[in-house]
Amino acid sequence: MFAIIQAAGWPIWPLLLASIISVALIIERLVALRRAKVVPTGLLQRAVGEFKLGANNDRMLEELERHSPLGRVLAAGLRNVGMTREVMKESIQEAGSAVTHELNRYLTTLGTIASISPLMGLFGTVIGMIEIFGSQAPTGANPQQLAHGISVSLYNTGFGIFIAIPSLIFWRHFRALVDTFVVEMEQQAIRLVEFMHGERK
C-alpha cells in the first residue's frame, strides 16, 4: 500500500484525506439515519396516549423531544395543543425545518467529495503528464522519470474515481432516505393535529 502511495506522488495525499473524510461521514450517517432512531414505530400513538392521561405532561414532552427527530416534531405540536389548529401547525413546521436541517447534516460535504474527487484525480494526472514531458531531454528520455510520471497519472485518476463512486452512491441514498423520513414525519404531524382537534379517533 505504501509503495502505491509513493508511486502516486504527492497529489495522492489530498485524495487520501478526502477518502478518510468520506468513509467517516458514511459511517456516521449510517448510524444516525436508522429508521428506528429517526421515525420510531408507534411513537405517535404512545405520545398521544400519555399526553391525554395528563399525569406529568411537561416531563413527558421533554423526554419525547430527546427521544428522536420525530419526537421533537410531535413535542412541538403537543406544546401548542391548546392553541388554534394554525398555531399548532406552524410550531410543527418550525420544528420540522430544524429536524430536516439536522438530518441533512454532512450530506453537502459528502456530495462535494463525490464531485471533486475525479477532478482531484485529474489534477494528479496533469502533474503526472508534466513529469512525463519533463523526462524528455535532447539526449533521450529518462526511463525512471517517465515511469514515475505514468504512475502518478494512472494512480491518481483511478483513486479519484474509486473515491467518487461510493461517495456518490451513499450521498444519493442518504438524500432519498432523508426525503422519505421527512414525508413520514409530515404525515405523522398531520395525524397528530387531527387527533388533538377531534377530527380523528
C-alpha positions in Angstrom: 0.0 0.0 0.0 2.8 2.4 0.9 4.5 1.5 -2.4 1.4 2.6 -4.3 1.2 5.9 -2.4 4.9 6.5 -3.2 4.3 5.7 -6.8 1.3 8.0 -7.0 3.3 11.0 -5.8 2.2 13.9 -3.6 -1.1 14.6 -5.4 -2.5 11.4 -3.8 -2.4 12.9 -0.3 -5.5 15.2 -0.8 -7.3 12.2 -2.2 -6.4 10.1 0.8 -7.7 12.8 3.1 -10.9 13.0 1.1 -11.4 9.2 1.2 -10.9 9.2 5.1 -13.5 12.0 5.5 -15.9 10.2 3.1 -15.7 6.9 5.0 -16.2 8.7 8.3 -19.2 10.6 7.1 -20.8 7.5 5.5 -20.4 5.5 8.8 -21.8 8.5 10.9 -24.8 8.9 8.6 -25.5 5.1 8.5 -25.7 5.2 12.3 -27.6 8.5 12.6 -30.2 7.8 9.8 -31.5 4.5 11.1 -35.3 4.3 10.8 -35.7 3.1 14.5 -33.8 6.2 15.6 -35.4 8.8 13.3 -39.1 7.7 13.0 -39.8 5.0 15.6 -42.8 2.9 15.1 -45.8 3.6 17.3 -44.4 6.8 18.8 -47.4 9.0 17.8 -49.9 6.7 19.4 -47.8 6.3 22.6 -47.2 10.1 22.8 -50.9 11.0 22.3 -52.0 8.3 24.9 -49.6 9.6 27.5 -50.4 13.2 26.9 -54.2 12.6 27.3 -53.5 10.9 30.6 -52.0 14.2 31.7 -50.0 12.9 34.6 -46.9 14.9 34.1 -47.0 16.4 30.6 -44.0 18.8 30.9 -41.7 15.9 31.8 -43.2 13.7 29.1 -42.7 16.3 26.4 -39.1 16.8 27.4 -38.4 13.1 27.2 -40.3 13.0 23.8 -38.2 15.8 22.5 -35.0 14.0 23.4 -36.3 10.7 22.1 -35.9 11.1 18.3 -36.3 13.7 15.5 -40.0 12.6 15.1 -40.3 13.1 18.9 -39.1 16.7 18.5 -41.8 17.4 15.9 -44.5 15.8 17.9 -43.4 17.6 21.1 -43.6 20.9 19.3 -47.2 20.2 18.3 -48.3 18.9 21.7 -46.8 22.0 23.5 -49.3 24.1 21.5 -52.2 21.8 21.7 -54.4 24.4 23.4 -53.9 26.9 20.6 -55.6 27.1 17.3 -55.0 24.5 14.6 -52.9 27.0 12.6 -50.6 27.8 15.5 -50.1 24.1 16.2 -49.3 23.5 12.5 -46.8 26.4 12.5 -45.0 25.2 15.5 -44.7 21.7 13.9 -43.4 23.2 10.7 -40.7 25.2 12.6 -39.6 22.1 14.4 -39.7 20.1 11.2 -37.4 22.6 9.4 -34.9 22.3 12.2 -35.1 18.5 12.2 -34.7 18.3 8.4 -31.6 20.5 8.5 -30.2 18.2 11.2 -30.9 15.1 9.1 -29.2 16.6 6.1 -26.1 17.3 8.2 -22.8 16.4 6.4 -24.5 15.4 3.2 -23.3 18.5 1.5 -19.7 17.6 2.4 -20.2 14.0 1.1 -21.7 15.3 -2.1 -18.8 17.7 -2.5 -16.3 14.9 -2.1 -18.2 12.8 -4.7 -18.0 15.8 -7.1 -14.4 16.9 -6.6 -12.6 13.5 -6.3 -12.5 12.9 -10.1 -11.2 16.5 -10.5 -8.5 15.9 -7.9 -7.6 12.7 -9.7 -7.4 14.7 -13.0 -5.1 17.2 -11.3 -2.8 14.3 -10.4 -3.0 13.1 -14.0 -1.9 16.6 -15.2 1.0 16.6 -12.7 2.0 13.1 -14.0 1.9 14.4 -17.6 4.1 17.3 -16.7 6.6 14.9 -15.2 6.4 12.7 -18.4 7.2 15.7 -20.6 9.8 16.8 -18.2 11.6 13.5 -18.7 12.2 14.3 -22.3 15.7 15.6 -22.9 17.8 16.2 -26.1 19.9 13.2 -25.1 16.8 11.0 -24.7 14.1 10.2 -22.2 14.8 9.3 -18.6 13.1 6.0 -18.2 12.8 6.3 -14.4 11.2 9.7 -14.5 8.9 8.6 -17.4 7.7 5.6 -15.4 7.1 7.8 -12.3 5.1 10.2 -14.4 2.9 7.4 -15.8 2.4 6.0 -12.2 1.3 9.4 -10.9 -1.1 9.9 -13.8 -2.8 6.5 -13.5 -2.9 6.0 -9.8 -4.4 9.5 -9.2 -7.0 9.1 -11.9 -8.0 5.6 -10.6 -8.1 6.6 -7.0 -10.2 9.7 -7.7 -12.8 7.6 -9.4 -12.6 5.0 -6.7 -13.5 7.6 -4.1 -16.2 9.3 -6.1 -18.3 6.2 -6.9 -19.2 5.1 -3.3 -19.4 8.7 -2.1 -21.9 9.5 -4.9 -23.9 6.2 -4.2 -24.2 6.9 -0.5 -24.9 10.6 -1.0 -27.9 9.8 -3.2 -29.0 7.0 -0.8 -28.9 9.3 2.2 -30.7 12.1 0.3 -33.5 9.7 -0.7 -33.7 8.4 2.9 -34.0 11.9 4.4 -36.7 12.8 1.9 -38.6 9.6 2.9 -38.2 10.4 6.7 -39.4 14.0 6.1 -42.6 12.8 4.3 -43.3 10.3 7.1 -42.8 12.9 9.8 -45.2 15.3 7.9 -47.8 12.5 7.8 -47.4 11.8 11.5 -47.7 15.5 12.3 -50.9 15.9 10.3 -52.3 12.9 12.1 -51.3 14.5 15.5 -53.2 17.7 14.6 -56.2 15.7 13.6 -56.1 13.6 16.7 -55.8 16.5 19.1 -58.5 18.6 17.3 -61.0 15.8 17.4 -61.0 15.0 13.7 -59.7 11.5 14.2 -60.3 8.9 16.8 
